Amino acid sequence: MNAPQEPHVTDPDNVPEILCNGRFGVSVAPNGLATMIFTHVRNKAAPIIEDGQIVQESVVRARIVTTHDNLVALRDLLNNMIKDAPATAAATGSGKPN
């Protein structure tokens, strides 16, 4: 018996890439869905314009909801991609799941 094939990948809406250089976190709900939240650090506009001051904030830029199985697959993919990379201090990740 042949295994079912995965559907062809398409991007009809041309989903944009989003820079997320800030902290991130993951929470897993009892229903098995996991929510990954990514932030981006940026300067607030009003203080720059009004006072010339730099005030940074972490802005949520992406929320991705997926299954627990996909979260495990993502972990495995990342482990395989970076297994030989030198260890560095995590500058942006929260480092602890919720």
N, C-alpha and C positions, 0 to 999 in steps of 0.2 A: 504494500500500500504506500503510495507516495505522500510525503508530508505536504501540507498546504503551503503554497507560496505566499510570501508577504506581498501586499499591494505595492504597486509602483509609487515611488516618491515624487510628489509634484509640489510646486510652490506658486499657485496661481495668483495669490495676493502679494507676492514678492515681500514676504515678512522681513522687516528691517533687522539688522544686527543692532544690539543695544549694549553699550559699554556699561559694565557693572564692576567698578573697581573698589567697591566698599565691602562691608560685612555681608554675610549671608547666613541663613539658617534653614533648618528643615524641621518640620513637624509631621508626625504620622498620626492620622486619625484612627479611631477604633474600626472604621469601615475598610481599612487597608490602603486608603489613599494617602499619599505623601505630598505635602506642599513645600516647595523650595522657594524661598524669598531672597532676592538679590537686590543690593543697594548700590548706589553710586554717590560718591562724595562730590559735592559741588558748592560753589559760593552762592550765598543768597544774593539776589539781585538788589533788593531795596537798600541794604546798608552800603553797598558799593556806590549806588547812584546818589543816595541822600547824604552820606557821611564820608565816603571814600574808605570805609572800613571793610575788611574781609571777615565774613562770618560764614563758616562752613556748616553744611547740614548733610546728613545721609538721607537720600531720597530713594524710596522703593521704586525700582525700575522694572522689575519682572517678578511675577508669581507664576510658578509652573506647578501644576497639579498632575501627578502621575500615580501609577499603581506601585505598591510595595515591590512587586517583581521587577518593574522597570527601574526602581531605585537601586535594587541589588545589581541589575545589569549595568547601570551607570557606574556604580562602585567598581565593579569588575573591569569595565572599560578603562576607567581612570587608573586603577591599579596597574593594568597592563601597559598603559601609555607612559606612566611616570615611574615605573619600578626602578629604573636605572638613573633617575634624576637625583642630583645631590639634594640633601635635605636643607631646607631654608626655613626661617621663622615665618609662621603664618601671619602676614600683615593685614589681611582683609577678612579672613574667615572667622566665624564665631568659634569654630572648633568643637562645639558641643551640640548634639541634636536635642530637640525639645521632646 
